[in-house]
Amino acid sequence: MHRSMRPIRFLGIAAALSALALASQAQPAVPPLGGIWPAGGGFVFKDKPKKARQAVSGIACAPNAQRRNVCLLAVDEGVSMPFAQVGDGRLQPDGHSIALGRDGDELDAEGAATDGAYFYVTGSHAVKRQSCAANPASRHVLRFRRDAATGWPAQPPDLRDATHLPALLATLPELAAATAPGVCLGRGGIDIEGLAVRAGRLFFGLRGPTAQDAAFIVSVDAGALFEGGDAKPRVHQVNLGAGRGLRDLLAVPDGILLLAGPDDDQRNADLPWTVLLWDDAETPAPKPPRPPKPLATLDLRGVAKRECDKEIKPEAFTLLDASPGHYRLLVLSDGLCDGGALAFDIPH
């Protein structure tokens, strides 16, 4: 059942009970390892420079031939997606960028991923948040080739554009109603905010719609999405707790890490951000799918905002290091200039 179909009077109680249930699973509240990482002079944008600097919503990183961690940042304002190098406690813009707006329109980029050969970027596929008007510019998934030596786009980048993801979503019974025209955000509308690639499949994490205590992940065959053929769309329902949707996904050796935060219903805006580990392996019927494992709540209370910052809304993360006992993650926030990168040690 979609959130828009639930009695409104039960929403606050359900969210509170779900938060208590998640807390009872002994997930620690983890503060960042120090303050916001410096970003040099910050990213430079021609249009809406400050607003764009506060609009980082995705990150995709991989080492280049010199073992420097080169990252593409998805920005949901404007059309330019910058690159940066991550390491030694810095997120350093490197002067490279790629324009991904279609016909000059903003993509509303919300997620980025890389498999080493390609970068992938997805638009939100959502309607306009305030007016609920259609936003066709957001309904794109883009792929371009990565240069393994430099970590930047290959030349030529072989840019591919897939616009038929909404048609694939409409074939999934759990999401068909959410793809109908005029369905608003917070009332059951589609809102993609996370992206990961693993074992040849793209995974799209949805902030909305939600169903009871669960959010949705949609996976498709990455090659078929861009090159034709059966994309084999599948929907996965993951229990995050009432009032939460997905903000980003990250492929790791053990599965896919989930960054969860408040969904599109404004009444849930004060729920905390959590990190969970989801085993994406298919569960043979009739066994139920494995629930994600809660790992930690992000403790953001001590983060000091700078003059350029507006608010802290974790929207993207990447892996800095993995060991048998922890993931070291770099978390970026919408509302903080240049993503306001914060490092966290997340036990698992």
Steps between C-alpha positions, in 0.01 A plus 500: 500500500636844409538775758227703330256216573569483875288687756681823578435483873720190536810633324667673795441204735630251241814704436573532872447130569714406201782728619487332842508156337809589297670650806434178692722313253805651675614718211741758641476875447828579322643855487732606217876463527574868542352792311410572140776417255647803322426538131758758400330796335187293441326404178447764232166518319401751232131497593357534854850458650407495869181299456685244285779473758233410758338237274732198497276192486716212377861382477677226306870428559766266366882504507685605185831361376688711756274357775339836559134474594324701227132573558209628295251709698134513403351846555125557480527868401624603155647265241870475593626197695847563650783262583710494814779297657437352843774418749720627784200659669411716200239506226692696238331628180728416209364739237329237286126481440247361256174661386213252532190718468288401204422783256620749762250384764600392850515123540413519871789257546455296818731200475834396353684169474795345320608146416846616392415488130212748504348774710123497547283793607125497560247778516235489770222406255280709731244772441573852622498498879298816561261508204472127421547597134653248262879521471611302193859627531540286814403177322844403370763243593840579346808290441841613377831325466769547766870535419668250734835681479377845609170415669326771293259458208649323200536699180258473333284405801252288299208657688185284502159617619226262619155659530284189532549424870150639580353246257687222679380626840143493373530124437570436870173452695642658815585824317252523213270744685797722589579556131154637415485868390431750774616292797682743729804453719405397851178355366634195323703653217825357363817661639835331422783618726760220504694300243743208516641255247587143593553181297374660178179640649401854587316551828277806542413598858166674546425765757138464400259338489522292816278217621440443872852479647674431169666685214558375147809418297463434128773310317553462125758347270742788439605400149147439378376832638735688265556258215161333459361163596325377810600717796339247738362757746449379856367676806642436847324608818733588789391569856640835614235591757195721457560846359834420338602483137829434325748783446791308344630151422860378497627163376749335740645147505230379743203639310359852473515765770183705540491860615149559635340825609162670516265417213310761297231551766595822680360367828797262514766766437656466846576127481875421520719364221606137526737262318394141430654205314280319249583163348390540137521127425175353373319289760349184349126463549319441728752652743439869580771748397763575760439829685779757497725509804499834688859610563492852645321829541694807389547733797511845341440708811858621533552602136584870483359672193711753315398837359421348161288215642121488519398166655622140545318238292717193423437409137807310379780279623807317377734239646837617627610172659357160594624259765347194669367727775400826339428705191658843486254712306512851364153654525396807299199717574258705298493844662872510585736675261701257285320212673647575843686168498504315834677170573335231716618164629195272473529165682367186336 
